[in-house]
Amino acid sequence: MTTVDAHSALAGEPVSTVPSRFGRRSITQAAIAAAVFLIAMFVLPALTSTFWVKNFTSAAILSIVAGATGLLYGRVGLVSLGQIALYGVGTWVTMRLGFATDWPYPVLVLIAGVITAVIGVLLGLPALRLQGLYLALVTLMAAAAFLVILADTKFPTGGPGFKGLVVEVTNSDSMRRPDVAETDFGFYRYVLVVAVIMFGLALAHLVSKPGRAWASIRHSEAAALATGVNTTTYKLWAWGLASFMTGIAGGLLAAHVRSPSTFTFGVEQNIILMAVVVMGGVATLWGGVVAGLLVAVLPELLQKWGFSSEWSLILFGTGLFANLLITSWQLDKAGIKE
Amino acid sequence: MLNTSQLFPFLISGLAFGAVYAMSGTGLLVLYRTTGVLNFAFGAIGAMGANITWHLIEKTEWCPDWLAYVACVVVSAALTLLYGVVFAPRFANRDPLGKMLGTLAFALILLGLMFNLWRSQDARGFRLPTGTRRFEIFDARVTWTQVVAVLFALLVVGGVTIFLRATKIGTAMRAIANDREISSLLGVPVRRVETAAWLGSGVLCGIVGLLLVDLFGSLDMVLMTWFVIPSLAPVLIGQMRYLWVTFFAAFVIGVVEAELNASNWGWPSQYRKTTAYVFAVGALLWFARKRTIMISGRATR
């Protein structure tokens, strides 16, 4: 293992070698993923109430966003603290189109994903000149600006014009769900299937040419350039894929909560997301699943156990802290400096 | 058309907030240059200090107000020092992003603690003695807190400039900012200098916390915690390097933000809140217009 590989592995980050498609490890992981999916799809709804199914739906949606953020950070080395803003774009586009047209819900979500990807790439194009801390800050600032705009435009409620707002909102002015998933249980299963498709899409990228290019960019952009990797294209590709996944998640959220609030997309949510993504781990896509569960389910569990949900902030902070301390200690032990 | 008398009150308000941005920016910049840590917990620490001040004023009978104000600064300095001395050295081998994530974790912990100790829905706040005294200039009401904020910002930036140039520890800070490893090899007491930087930054956290409560008119822990984000805008415009550029950028942002609040511009007034972000993102992209790659926090072309 080279120094760079050792460093990445110790830091809980991916090593440069891309796992083979059909190795024993891959088959085991695929089997575990299939088992988790089947349990989540059929066993969990049978054992829990509507309340928890709604929370698990939120977790599945957020796991897509977390998976996209983790992919950018862990696989390409791009830090986005603005992913929640793109999540909001996906939600807004889905709702606007949902009220303006009779198009089938999957089409709305797909268009939301594509539009979010285009916006993500347009925002990412100039930002790709930046890396590390600067990229994190520029994305966070862009997200903060987006929140201000969102606070003014609000989410569409079926009215006319660009904003699509009506003066008096009634229950009928909420976002529709797909015909096959009108109930909360049905929609939970629908979201699970979409989440699996999104993670499958990410995995397909990781085990093929883009994944290898991203790994080389992540370790050394200069070396990647020297070996003929078109770094701009592949970075934009990663940005576009992550934005697409996030936009799709936004589309799912629109039908999940039906009347979303701008508070869902607060600046602090970007920071909490990054904290849980690091806690969940960025080395594998499983980190996204863990992060989604942490954000959506942990606060509710705390409330159920008699604690205020704000304890989750302390736990997220402590978890991030512990993760950083452990990886720093491991780096120290190996005599590696980032 | 707006006339000068309409703009003037917003100018005063803008200068006051610009001063707070300038003080926050100075605290963040000096700490970053000396330790390599961009302290995202700056706002949370100030908010924690301000909450303790509120608690001492409103919930105790024995504590005089002046002592409660001092407590804000002391608590903020102590918390910053705690992080800087106990935790920050553990992340010494991380890149600037890793170090920043450590402070983000600290901010989340503090925010969670504040939520649990002082419920967010309680209407809280306190006035500094300077906040209740006013005078008028060109029909605009000016509080002494606004005047104090501007004077204090000038004092802080001027004082830091002199400190960095004229004192032994200031020179050591500049040396570390230039090249940490060589400075260490030459015998500069890096840990002691870093401790001084953390302490100074912590004191500024407390002062900013006090001023913000008075200027906002309430103690909003979430708003104060994430006030660090717009406060970073002037630091970024100053390329995380130039103190006086940061200082002037802070005032420009503060004034532009406030003037956009004047409703007759035909622009929704809440868009004024994007001012700092637009300036910062614009500046970052402008500086990065030539290909720049960041390696371990250092720019190479």
Interface residues (C-beta under 8 A of the other chain):
Chain A: V79 P126 A127 R129 L130 Q131 G132 L133 Y134 A136 L137 V138 L140 M141 A142 A144 A145 V148 I149 A151 D152 E221 A222 V267 E268 I271 I272 M274 A275 V278 S308 E310 W311 S312 L313 I314 L315 F316 G317 T318 L320 F321 L324 L325 S328 W329 L331 D332 I336 K337 E338
Chain B: L38 F40 F87 R90 F91 A92 N93 R94 D95 P96 L97 G98 M100 L101 G102 L104 A105 F106 A107 L108 I109 L110 L111 G112 L113 F115 N116 V222 T225 W226 I229 P230 L232 A233 L236 P268 Q270 Y271 K273 T274 A276 Y277 V278 A280 V281 L284 L285 A288 R289 R291 T292 I293 M294 S296 G297
